Amino acid sequence: MNNASGHRLYLFTRFERFWHWSQALLVLSLLASGARIHGWTAAVPFRSAILIHELAACLLVMLWVFAIFWHFTTGEWRQYIPTSRMLVAVARYYALGMFLGEEHPFAKTRAHKHNPLQRLAYLGLKIVINPLIWLTGLVLLIAANGGMSGSSWILAWRDWARLHTLAAYLMLVFVIVHVYLTTTGKTLTSYIRAMLTGWEVDSGAPAQGAARSGDRP
């Protein structure tokens, strides 16, 4: 579909937008409450921070489970298969090209929403960071409810706590980079607008496979 500002492509479904913003809210809640638990801030009482952290963690795990089910039943898991095609070109664009005013070398379609660097980043999030947070958080929750005792378990609990904190740092880095990259579109807010409405506008040539009737909201 054409308009004055370019070609519109319905890229993100309602569920993807719900999943994205719900996950963002829960991750930020976990990071903020985790910072309070570590004593880096005193924004809320300690006990309240623990309750918020545990509730957000449970909701996030349920969201992840449902999202995994959705990805496999819809075939959207294919969006995260790594590829070396255009990887160097996209890396060069982010390192240099976008500062020179060059066009992004990757054209999004409904079948290929993520460029090669995004695929690697999201795959790393899904198979490394998320499972690490999931597993270490579960162990710490069991320990907090008396599931571990004795000096050897205390040492293990501390090790798991360090791994959980490491995973939190990795998630924080991912969030910071992710937020920064949302500002690298045609305008500062174009990518954010696309994730709110589902429609992405590209002022370049129409992407192959753009807006079919089955892609409409």
Backbone as JSON, one array per atom type, in Angstrom:
{
  "sequence": "MNNASGHRLYLFTRFERFWHWSQALLVLSLLASGARIHGWTAAVPFRSAILIHELAACLLVMLWVFAIFWHFTTGEWRQYIPTSRMLVAVARYYALGMFLGEEHPFAKTRAHKHNPLQRLAYLGLKIVINPLIWLTGLVLLIAANGGMSGSSWILAWRDWARLHTLAAYLMLVFVIVHVYLTTTGKTLTSYIRAMLTGWEVDSGAPAQGAARSGDRP",
  "N": [[0.85, -1.19, 0.0], [0.56, 2.21, -0.86], [1.49, 5.48, 0.23], [1.83, 9.01, 0.94], [4.22, 9.17, 2.29], [5.61, 6.9, 1.77], [5.89, 3.32, 1.4], [3.66, 1.1, 2.9], [3.81, -1.55, 5.19], [2.27, -4.22, 6.7], [3.53, -5.45, 9.46], [3.78, -6.45, 12.11], [1.87, -8.55, 14.11], [-1.12, -8.46, 16.18], [-0.73, -10.07, 18.45], [2.09, -10.21, 18.54], [2.72, -7.56, 19.11], [1.46, -7.24, 21.59], [2.89, -9.17, 23.04], [5.51, -8.14, 22.85], [5.38, -5.56, 24.18], [4.35, -6.26, 26.69], [6.33, -8.0, 27.6], [8.46, -6.18, 27.68], [7.59, -4.42, 29.72], [7.51, -6.18, 31.92], [10.18, -7.07, 32.06], [11.53, -4.66, 32.61], [10.37, -4.15, 35.09], [11.43, -6.27, 36.55], [14.18, -5.69, 36.41], [14.27, -3.23, 37.77], [13.18, -3.9, 40.32], [15.01, -5.85, 41.02], [17.32, -4.3, 41.25], [16.64, -2.88, 43.53], [16.54, -4.96, 45.41], [19.21, -5.65, 45.5], [20.12, -3.46, 46.79], [20.77, -1.13, 45.46], [19.1, 0.94, 45.09], [16.46, 2.73, 46.77], [13.8, 2.85, 46.23], [11.38, 1.5, 46.72], [9.97, -0.36, 49.5], [11.94, -3.1, 50.82], [10.73, -5.67, 51.12], [8.49, -5.34, 49.49], [9.74, -5.05, 47.03], [10.76, -7.62, 46.64], [8.36, -9.1, 46.4], [7.27, -7.91, 44.1], [9.26, -8.62, 42.29], [9.12, -11.44, 42.25], [6.47, -11.82, 41.39], [6.48, -10.55, 38.86], [8.38, -12.16, 37.62], [7.1, -14.67, 37.51], [4.9, -14.05, 35.85], [6.3, -13.33, 33.54], [7.56, -15.73, 32.82], [5.3, -17.28, 32.21], [4.39, -15.81, 30.04], [6.54, -16.16, 28.26], [6.39, -18.96, 27.85], [3.91, -19.17, 26.57], [4.47, -17.59, 24.33], [6.48, -19.09, 23.09], [4.99, -21.35, 22.38], [3.22, -20.1, 20.57], [5.01, -19.22, 18.57], [5.93, -21.64, 17.49], [3.59, -22.9, 16.63], [2.65, -21.18, 14.71], [4.72, -21.0, 12.94], [6.43, -18.9, 13.05], [8.85, -19.12, 14.29], [10.8, -19.46, 12.46], [11.71, -16.99, 11.81], [13.92, -16.46, 13.32], [16.05, -17.97, 12.54], [19.48, -18.21, 12.05], [21.45, -16.44, 9.61], [23.96, -15.9, 7.16], [23.72, -14.35, 5.02], [23.9, -11.16, 3.74], [24.89, -10.31, 6.12], [27.39, -9.04, 6.62], [27.01, -6.67, 5.2], [24.87, -5.48, 6.59], [26.04, -5.2, 9.11], [28.07, -3.41, 8.48], [26.5, -1.23, 7.79], [25.33, -0.43, 10.27], [27.64, 0.17, 11.66], [28.87, 2.16, 10.16], [27.55, 3.07, 7.77], [24.91, 4.19, 8.36], [25.58, 6.55, 9.59], [26.53, 7.97, 7.54], [24.4, 8.55, 6.09], [23.37, 6.57, 4.43], [21.13, 4.22, 2.81], [19.3, 1.65, 4.5], [20.49, -1.63, 4.02], [18.87, -3.86, 4.12], [15.72, -5.09, 3.26], [12.66, -5.32, 4.75], [10.22, -7.95, 4.99], [7.06, -9.7, 5.34], [7.76, -12.32, 5.65], [10.38, -12.16, 6.33], [11.24, -10.53, 8.8], [13.29, -9.69, 10.41], [16.6, -8.43, 10.28], [19.89, -9.88, 9.48], [21.65, -9.37, 11.72], [19.85, -8.78, 13.76], [18.54, -11.23, 13.93], [20.57, -12.88, 14.99], [20.97, -11.59, 17.45], [18.41, -11.79, 18.71], [18.15, -14.55, 18.73], [20.25, -15.25, 20.45], [19.27, -14.06, 22.76], [17.03, -15.69, 23.22], [18.03, -18.32, 23.48], [20.13, -18.21, 25.23], [20.28, -15.95, 27.19], [17.57, -15.71, 28.21], [16.94, -18.48, 29.04], [18.99, -18.74, 31.0], [18.31, -16.81, 32.91], [15.82, -17.84, 33.61], [16.4, -20.46, 34.65], [18.3, -19.97, 36.77], [16.82, -18.18, 38.32], [14.69, -19.81, 39.12], [16.03, -21.7, 40.74], [16.94, -20.0, 42.79], [14.51, -19.16, 43.82], [13.54, -21.56, 44.87], [15.5, -21.97, 46.81], [15.04, -19.76, 48.45], [12.68, -20.48, 49.61], [13.3, -22.42, 51.4], [14.26, -24.72, 50.22], [16.86, -25.48, 50.1], [19.61, -26.33, 52.12], [22.26, -26.32, 54.59], [25.88, -25.94, 54.51], [27.15, -26.5, 52.05], [25.08, -26.15, 50.25], [24.58, -23.48, 50.66], [26.84, -22.31, 49.52], [26.39, -23.12, 46.88], [24.02, -21.73, 46.45], [24.92, -19.08, 46.5], [26.55, -19.09, 44.21], [24.63, -19.53, 42.22], [23.2, -17.19, 42.54], [25.06, -15.31, 41.67], [25.23, -16.05, 38.95], [22.62, -15.47, 38.21], [22.59, -12.71, 38.53], [24.49, -12.03, 36.62], [23.09, -12.8, 34.31], [21.07, -10.91, 34.45], [22.52, -8.56, 34.01], [23.31, -9.03, 31.36], [20.81, -9.0, 30.15], [20.14, -6.34, 30.65], [22.05, -5.0, 29.1], [21.21, -5.87, 26.58], [18.68, -4.64, 26.48], [19.38, -1.9, 26.53], [20.88, -1.63, 24.13], [18.91, -2.42, 22.34], [16.92, -0.42, 22.69], [18.39, 1.79, 21.85], [18.78, 1.14, 19.11], [16.19, 1.37, 18.19], [15.96, 3.97, 17.59], [17.11, 4.41, 15.17], [15.73, 4.45, 12.8], [13.81, 5.72, 9.95], [12.81, 8.0, 11.15], [13.17, 9.22, 14.55], [11.21, 7.9, 15.98], [10.0, 6.05, 14.33], [10.32, 3.22, 14.27], [9.34, 2.53, 16.78], [6.72, 3.39, 16.52], [5.87, 1.56, 14.6], [5.86, -0.78, 16.09], [3.8, -0.23, 17.76], [1.54, 0.14, 16.15], [1.68, -1.85, 14.24], [2.13, -1.42, 11.59], [4.69, -0.7, 9.29], [6.49, 1.92, 7.8], [8.2, 2.48, 4.83], [10.34, 4.49, 3.06], [11.63, 3.8, 0.83], [12.0, 1.58, -2.05], [9.2, -0.63, -2.74], [8.96, -3.33, -0.51], [9.56, -6.77, -1.18], [6.79, -8.89, -1.21], [5.12, -7.28, 0.25], [2.4, -6.01, 2.21], [-0.18, -8.04, 1.99], [-3.55, -9.2, 1.6], [-4.06, -11.04, 3.6], [-2.39, -10.17, 5.57], [-3.45, -8.1, 6.92], [-4.66, -6.2, 9.8]],
  "CA": [[0.0, 0.0, 0.0], [1.36, 3.42, -0.97], [1.0, 6.75, 0.73], [2.74, 10.09, 0.63], [5.5, 9.03, 2.97], [6.32, 5.69, 1.38], [5.14, 2.08, 1.25], [3.3, 0.58, 4.2], [3.84, -3.0, 5.3], [1.76, -4.69, 8.0], [4.64, -6.32, 9.83], [3.66, -7.06, 13.43], [0.5, -8.9, 14.47], [-1.57, -8.0, 17.51], [-0.06, -10.83, 19.5], [3.49, -9.81, 18.62], [2.79, -6.27, 19.8], [1.15, -7.51, 23.0], [4.02, -9.9, 23.6], [6.65, -7.23, 22.94], [5.23, -4.53, 25.21], [4.19, -6.94, 27.99], [7.66, -8.46, 27.97], [9.25, -5.0, 28.03], [7.14, -3.95, 31.03], [7.91, -7.14, 32.95], [11.64, -7.06, 32.17], [11.89, -3.43, 33.32], [9.96, -4.34, 36.49], [12.41, -7.18, 37.15], [15.45, -4.98, 36.57], [14.1, -2.22, 38.81], [13.03, -4.55, 41.63], [16.29, -6.5, 41.3], [18.24, -3.27, 41.73], [16.26, -2.6, 44.92], [16.93, -6.11, 46.22], [20.66, -5.55, 45.66], [20.43, -2.28, 47.59], [21.27, -0.04, 44.62], [18.11, 2.01, 45.15], [15.53, 2.55, 47.89], [12.55, 3.39, 45.71], [10.26, 0.82, 47.38], [10.43, -1.22, 50.6], [12.63, -4.32, 50.4], [9.77, -6.76, 50.99], [7.67, -5.07, 48.31], [10.58, -5.33, 45.86], [10.8, -9.08, 46.46], [7.05, -9.53, 45.89], [7.18, -7.44, 42.71], [10.21, -9.41, 41.5], [8.6, -12.8, 42.09], [5.26, -11.78, 40.57], [6.88, -10.25, 37.48], [9.08, -13.34, 37.1], [6.09, -15.69, 37.19], [4.16, -13.59, 34.67], [7.19, -13.37, 32.38], [7.73, -17.12, 32.43], [4.06, -17.68, 31.55], [4.37, -15.15, 28.74], [7.52, -16.85, 27.42], [5.86, -20.27, 27.48], [2.86, -18.95, 25.58], [5.1, -17.07, 23.11], [7.15, -20.23, 22.44], [3.9, -22.12, 21.76], [2.73, -19.32, 19.42], [6.02, -19.21, 17.53], [6.03, -22.94, 16.84], [2.33, -23.24, 15.95], [2.46, -20.28, 13.56], [5.88, -21.05, 12.06], [7.22, -17.67, 13.18], [10.18, -19.44, 14.81], [11.75, -19.38, 11.34], [12.24, -15.62, 11.76], [15.14, -16.37, 14.14], [17.11, -18.84, 12.01], [20.63, -17.37, 11.66], [21.87, -16.46, 8.21], [25.12, -15.05, 6.87], [23.38, -13.53, 3.86], [23.83, -9.73, 4.01], [25.34, -10.03, 7.49], [28.47, -8.05, 6.57], [26.44, -5.41, 4.72], [24.09, -4.89, 7.68], [26.99, -4.79, 10.15], [28.72, -2.19, 8.0], [25.52, -0.13, 7.86], [25.21, 0.05, 11.65], [28.94, 0.69, 12.11], [29.32, 3.33, 9.39], [26.63, 3.55, 6.74], [23.82, 5.04, 8.81], [26.13, 7.85, 9.93], [26.82, 8.63, 6.26], [23.12, 8.78, 5.42], [23.07, 5.52, 3.47], [19.9, 3.46, 3.02], [19.49, 0.33, 5.11], [20.6, -2.62, 2.93], [17.93, -4.97, 4.3], [14.31, -4.75, 3.07], [11.81, -6.23, 5.54], [8.98, -8.51, 4.45], [6.36, -10.47, 6.38], [8.47, -13.58, 5.82], [11.72, -11.85, 6.85], [11.06, -9.29, 9.56], [14.51, -9.31, 11.12], [17.83, -8.5, 9.51], [20.78, -10.92, 10.01], [22.15, -9.06, 13.06], [18.72, -8.94, 14.68], [18.32, -12.67, 14.11], [21.59, -13.37, 15.92], [20.72, -11.0, 18.78], [17.2, -12.38, 19.28], [18.42, -15.96, 18.99], [21.05, -15.28, 21.67], [18.36, -13.76, 23.87], [16.1, -16.79, 23.46], [18.65, -19.59, 23.84], [21.17, -18.02, 26.25], [19.92, -15.06, 28.3], [16.29, -16.09, 28.83], [17.04, -19.71, 29.84], [19.85, -18.53, 32.16], [17.48, -16.12, 33.9], [14.78, -18.78, 33.98], [16.93, -21.54, 35.49], [18.87, -19.44, 38.01], [15.73, -17.62, 39.12], [13.95, -20.92, 39.73], [16.86, -22.23, 41.83], [16.93, -19.02, 43.89], [13.18, -19.19, 44.42], [13.5, -22.77, 45.7], [16.37, -21.73, 47.96], [14.4, -18.77, 49.33], [11.57, -21.13, 50.3], [13.8, -23.48, 52.25], [14.55, -25.93, 49.47], [18.29, -25.78, 50.2], [20.12, -26.15, 53.47], [23.63, -26.8, 54.76], [26.9, -25.04, 54.0], [27.41, -26.75, 50.64], [23.99, -25.55, 49.51], [24.76, -22.03, 50.74], [27.82, -21.97, 48.49], [25.71, -23.26, 45.6], [23.06, -20.63, 46.34], [25.67, -17.87, 46.13], [26.96, -19.23, 42.82], [23.44, -19.33, 41.4], [22.87, -15.76, 42.63], [25.99, -14.59, 40.78], [24.8, -16.33, 37.58], [21.38, -14.74, 37.99], [22.96, -11.31, 38.36], [25.13, -11.95, 35.31], [22.03, -12.83, 33.31], [20.39, -9.62, 34.53], [23.38, -7.59, 33.33], [23.21, -9.3, 29.93], [19.5, -8.5, 29.73], [20.2, -4.88, 30.67], [22.81, -4.6, 27.9], [20.33, -6.1, 25.43], [17.64, -3.6, 26.49], [19.99, -0.61, 26.16], [21.19, -1.66, 22.69], [17.63, -2.51, 21.65], [16.31, 0.91, 22.73], [19.18, 2.66, 20.97], [18.54, 0.81, 17.71], [14.86, 1.83, 17.8], [16.06, 5.37, 17.16], [17.89, 4.47, 13.93], [14.86, 4.33, 11.63], [13.66, 6.93, 9.14], [12.72, 9.04, 12.17], [13.51, 8.69, 15.88], [10.11, 7.11, 16.54], [9.32, 5.24, 13.31], [10.31, 1.81, 14.67], [8.44, 2.41, 17.93], [5.37, 3.51, 15.98], [5.55, 0.3, 13.94], [5.55, -1.79, 17.1], [2.52, 0.15, 18.37], [0.44, 0.02, 15.2], [1.85, -3.03, 13.38], [2.49, -0.98, 10.25], [5.97, -0.03, 9.12], [6.56, 2.72, 6.58], [9.53, 2.53, 4.23], [10.31, 5.48, 1.99], [12.34, 3.26, -0.33], [11.2, 0.77, -2.97], [8.34, -1.57, -2.03], [9.58, -4.6, -0.15], [8.94, -7.94, -1.78], [5.84, -9.55, -0.34], [4.48, -6.29, 1.1], [1.0, -6.04, 2.58], [-1.2, -8.83, 1.33], [-4.83, -9.1, 2.32], [-3.97, -11.86, 4.8], [-1.54, -9.53, 6.55], [-4.12, -6.94, 7.52], [-5.02, -6.44, 11.2]],
  "C": [[0.88, 1.24, 0.0], [0.69, 4.56, -0.26], [2.06, 7.79, 0.48], [4.12, 9.88, 1.2], [6.24, 7.77, 2.59], [5.38, 4.51, 1.25], [4.91, 1.47, 2.62], [3.25, -0.94, 4.16], [3.34, -3.39, 6.69], [2.68, -5.79, 8.49], [4.4, -7.09, 11.12], [2.2, -7.29, 13.79], [0.15, -8.38, 15.85], [-0.85, -8.76, 18.62], [1.39, -10.42, 19.65], [3.64, -8.48, 19.36], [2.48, -6.43, 21.28], [2.31, -8.17, 23.7], [5.21, -8.97, 23.82], [6.52, -6.26, 24.11], [5.03, -5.13, 26.59], [5.54, -7.41, 28.5], [8.54, -7.29, 28.41], [8.89, -4.5, 29.43], [7.62, -4.87, 32.14], [9.42, -7.17, 33.14], [12.1, -5.82, 32.93], [11.51, -3.51, 34.8], [10.95, -5.23, 37.23], [13.74, -6.48, 37.38], [15.37, -3.96, 37.7], [14.0, -2.84, 40.19], [14.31, -5.28, 42.02], [17.32, -5.51, 41.81], [17.93, -2.91, 43.18], [16.69, -3.73, 45.85], [18.43, -6.09, 46.49], [21.08, -4.32, 46.46], [20.95, -1.1, 46.8], [20.3, 1.14, 44.59], [17.19, 1.72, 46.33], [14.15, 3.05, 47.5], [11.32, 2.79, 46.38], [10.8, 0.0, 48.54], [10.99, -2.54, 50.08], [11.65, -5.46, 50.18], [8.89, -6.58, 49.77], [8.44, -5.37, 47.03], [10.64, -6.83, 45.59], [9.49, -9.6, 45.88], [6.87, -9.13, 44.43], [8.06, -8.31, 41.81], [9.66, -10.8, 41.23], [7.36, -12.81, 41.21], [5.6, -11.52, 39.11], [7.57, -11.44, 36.84], [8.08, -14.42, 36.68], [5.3, -15.31, 35.93], [5.01, -13.67, 33.41], [7.41, -14.8, 31.9], [6.48, -17.62, 31.7], [3.97, -17.07, 30.15], [5.34, -15.82, 27.77], [7.0, -18.2, 26.95], [4.81, -20.13, 26.38], [3.44, -18.47, 24.26], [5.82, -18.19, 22.36], [6.11, -21.09, 21.71], [3.4, -21.41, 20.49], [3.72, -19.37, 18.27], [6.07, -20.54, 16.77], [4.74, -23.32, 16.11], [2.08, -22.37, 14.74], [3.61, -20.35, 12.56], [6.77, -19.83, 12.15], [8.61, -17.92, 13.77], [11.24, -19.35, 13.7], [12.37, -17.98, 11.22], [13.6, -15.5, 12.47], [16.25, -17.3, 13.67], [18.28, -17.97, 11.55], [20.94, -17.5, 10.17], [23.07, -15.53, 8.04], [24.85, -14.14, 5.68], [23.15, -12.08, 4.28], [24.3, -9.36, 5.41], [26.41, -8.94, 7.5], [27.91, -6.68, 6.16], [25.65, -4.71, 5.83], [25.01, -4.4, 8.8], [27.7, -3.49, 9.75], [27.78, -1.0, 8.09], [25.44, 0.45, 9.26], [26.52, 0.66, 12.16], [29.31, 1.99, 11.42], [28.23, 3.92, 8.51], [25.55, 4.49, 7.22], [24.3, 6.43, 9.21], [26.47, 8.66, 8.68], [25.54, 8.89, 5.47], [22.75, 7.74, 4.39], [21.74, 4.83, 3.81], [20.23, 2.12, 3.68], [19.51, -0.72, 4.02], [19.56, -3.73, 2.99], [16.5, -4.47, 4.15], [13.44, -5.77, 3.8], [10.62, -6.71, 4.72], [8.3, -9.25, 5.58], [7.1, -11.78, 6.66], [9.86, -13.38, 6.42], [11.67, -10.51, 7.56], [12.37, -8.78, 10.15], [15.73, -9.44, 10.22], [18.79, -9.5, 10.16], [21.34, -10.64, 11.41], [21.05, -9.2, 14.11], [18.46, -10.42, 14.96], [19.31, -13.25, 15.12], [21.32, -12.87, 17.34], [19.51, -11.65, 19.45], [17.4, -13.86, 19.59], [19.24, -16.11, 20.27], [20.21, -15.0, 22.89], [17.53, -14.98, 24.24], [16.77, -18.08, 23.92], [19.75, -19.45, 24.89], [20.65, -17.2, 27.43], [18.63, -15.5, 28.99], [16.38, -17.4, 29.62], [17.91, -19.56, 31.08], [19.08, -17.82, 33.27], [16.44, -17.07, 34.47], [15.3, -19.8, 34.99], [17.46, -21.01, 36.82], [17.8, -18.84, 38.91], [14.93, -18.69, 39.82], [14.72, -21.51, 40.91], [16.83, -21.29, 43.03], [15.58, -18.99, 44.58], [13.02, -20.41, 45.32], [14.33, -22.57, 46.96], [15.72, -20.79, 48.96], [13.26, -19.38, 50.13], [12.01, -22.37, 51.07], [14.13, -24.77, 51.54], [16.01, -26.32, 49.5], [18.73, -25.5, 51.63], [21.52, -26.72, 53.56], [24.63, -25.89, 54.08], [27.17, -25.24, 52.51], [26.33, -26.12, 49.77], [24.08, -24.03, 49.54], [25.74, -21.56, 49.69], [27.17, -22.05, 47.11], [24.73, -22.12, 45.39], [23.76, -19.34, 45.92], [26.12, -17.92, 44.68], [25.79, -18.98, 41.88], [23.05, -17.85, 41.4], [23.78, -14.94, 41.72], [25.6, -14.8, 39.31], [23.53, -15.57, 37.24], [21.66, -13.26, 37.76], [23.65, -11.09, 37.02], [24.09, -11.93, 34.2], [21.27, -11.51, 33.28], [21.2, -8.54, 33.82], [23.3, -7.77, 31.81], [21.88, -8.8, 29.38], [19.49, -6.98, 29.67], [20.94, -4.36, 29.44], [21.93, -4.76, 26.65], [19.28, -5.0, 25.35], [18.2, -2.26, 26.03], [20.28, -0.56, 24.67], [19.9, -1.66, 21.88], [16.96, -1.14, 21.58], [17.06, 1.87, 21.82], [18.85, 2.41, 19.5], [17.14, 1.21, 17.25], [14.88, 3.27, 17.31], [16.75, 5.52, 15.81], [17.05, 4.3, 12.67], [14.83, 5.61, 10.82], [13.51, 8.16, 10.02], [13.05, 8.41, 13.52], [12.45, 7.73, 16.4], [9.47, 6.16, 15.54], [9.25, 3.76, 13.69], [9.37, 1.59, 15.86], [6.99, 2.48, 17.45], [4.94, 2.21, 15.3], [5.18, -0.77, 14.94], [4.26, -1.46, 17.86], [1.35, -0.12, 17.44], [0.48, -1.26, 14.37], [2.32, -2.67, 11.99], [3.84, -0.29, 10.24], [5.99, 0.68, 7.78], [7.99, 2.8, 6.11], [9.47, 3.48, 3.05], [11.03, 5.0, 0.75], [11.42, 2.48, -1.23], [10.35, -0.21, -2.2], [9.08, -2.87, -1.74], [8.83, -5.74, -0.79], [8.02, -8.59, -0.78], [5.13, -8.57, 0.58], [2.99, -6.49, 1.11], [0.06, -6.81, 1.66], [-2.46, -8.76, 2.18], [-4.78, -9.91, 3.6], [-3.13, -11.26, 5.88], [-2.24, -8.4, 7.29], [-4.53, -7.26, 8.95], [-6.44, -6.96, 11.32]]
}
